[in-house]
Amino acid sequence: MPTVKFVKENVEIEVPEGANLRREAIRAGIPLNLGFLNGFGRRINQSFVGNCHGKGVCGTCRVLITKGAENVSQPTMTEKLQFKTVVIPDPIPKFAYAQYGDQLRLACQVKVFGDIEVESDPPIDLFGEKFYA
């Protein structure tokens, strides 16, 4: 079975092959949806929706695949819309994608097929080098 290591939380879990990353994180007690409704005390509103419960619309379950990106599913059309278009009005996922590129994924859209390392809730630096590159 594949192993998923959540770097910030220092938690390592085994998941069935093809498992949904968001669902497995929730089972392990790792909160990934940290938008307006769930993480109000931790950070400013990063979603106009709050939490879409795995539909890929709110963008609050953003994760950074730091190792093993080849062991997850390809980005879905939902992720491409969220990160690369102006169809969905929330600018924060687009800023995050500008900073991290293809390493940034929506946990609700990721299927795990091998060992990976994940950074949950990656910070967004609107004034960093990568943002303006």
C-alpha positions in Angstrom: 0.0 0.0 0.0 1.2 3.5 -0.8 2.5 5.7 2.0 1.5 9.4 2.3 3.7 11.6 4.6 2.2 14.9 5.7 5.4 16.9 6.4 4.0 19.8 8.5 1.9 17.4 10.7 4.7 14.8 10.9 2.2 12.1 10.2 2.7 9.1 7.9 -0.3 7.0 6.8 -0.8 4.0 4.5 -3.6 4.3 1.9 -5.1 1.9 -0.6 -3.9 2.4 -4.1 -6.1 4.9 -6.0 -7.3 6.5 -2.7 -8.5 10.1 -2.7 -6.0 12.2 -0.8 -8.5 14.5 0.9 -10.6 11.6 2.2 -7.6 9.8 3.6 -6.3 13.0 5.2 -9.7 13.5 6.9 -9.6 9.8 8.2 -6.2 10.5 9.7 -7.4 13.6 11.4 -5.5 16.1 9.2 -7.6 19.1 8.3 -7.0 20.3 4.8 -9.9 22.6 4.2 -8.7 25.8 5.9 -10.8 28.4 4.2 -13.1 31.0 5.7 -15.4 28.7 7.6 -12.9 26.2 8.9 -9.7 28.1 9.5 -11.0 31.6 10.3 -8.7 31.9 13.4 -5.7 30.6 11.5 -5.7 32.8 8.4 -7.7 35.4 6.5 -10.5 34.3 4.2 -8.9 32.4 1.3 -12.1 31.3 -0.3 -15.4 32.9 -1.2 -17.1 29.6 -0.7 -15.5 28.1 2.4 -15.5 24.4 1.9 -17.1 22.6 -1.1 -16.7 19.1 0.5 -14.5 17.6 -2.2 -16.0 19.1 -5.4 -12.9 21.0 -6.3 -14.5 24.4 -6.4 -13.3 26.2 -3.2 -9.6 25.6 -3.5 -9.1 25.4 0.3 -7.6 21.9 0.2 -4.5 23.1 -1.7 -1.5 20.9 -1.0 2.1 20.8 -2.3 3.3 17.5 -3.5 7.0 17.8 -2.4 8.0 14.2 -3.3 6.5 11.5 -5.5 4.5 13.7 -7.9 4.7 10.9 -10.5 2.8 8.7 -8.0 -0.4 10.7 -8.2 -3.1 11.2 -10.8 -2.8 13.8 -13.5 -4.3 17.2 -12.8 -8.1 17.2 -13.5 -10.0 19.7 -15.5 -11.4 21.0 -12.3 -7.9 21.8 -11.0 -7.0 23.4 -14.3 -10.1 25.7 -14.1 -9.3 26.5 -10.4 -5.6 27.3 -11.0 -5.4 28.7 -14.5 -8.6 30.4 -15.5 -10.7 33.4 -14.3 -13.9 31.4 -14.5 -13.8 30.8 -10.7 -13.6 34.2 -9.0 -11.3 33.4 -6.0 -7.8 34.8 -6.8 -5.9 33.0 -4.0 -5.6 29.6 -5.8 -4.3 31.4 -8.9 -1.7 33.3 -6.8 -0.6 30.0 -5.1 -0.3 28.3 -8.5 1.8 31.2 -9.8 4.2 30.5 -6.9 4.3 26.7 -6.9 3.3 25.6 -10.4 2.4 22.0 -11.1 3.5 20.8 -7.6 0.3 22.5 -6.2 -2.7 20.3 -6.3 -6.2 20.1 -4.8 -6.3 17.2 -2.4 -9.9 16.4 -3.3 -8.9 15.7 -6.9 -5.7 13.7 -6.2 -5.6 9.9 -6.4 -2.6 8.3 -4.8 -0.9 5.4 -6.6 2.5 5.3 -4.8 4.5 6.9 -2.0 4.3 10.7 -1.7 5.2 13.6 0.6 2.7 16.3 1.0 2.8 19.8 2.5 -0.6 20.9 3.6 -1.7 24.5 3.5 1.4 25.8 1.7 2.1 29.5 2.4 1.5 32.1 -0.2 4.1 34.8 -0.6 2.6 37.5 -2.8 5.9 39.4 -2.8 8.4 36.5 -3.3 10.7 35.9 -6.2 8.6 33.0 -7.6 5.4 35.0 -7.6 6.7 37.6 -10.1 8.8 35.2 -12.2 
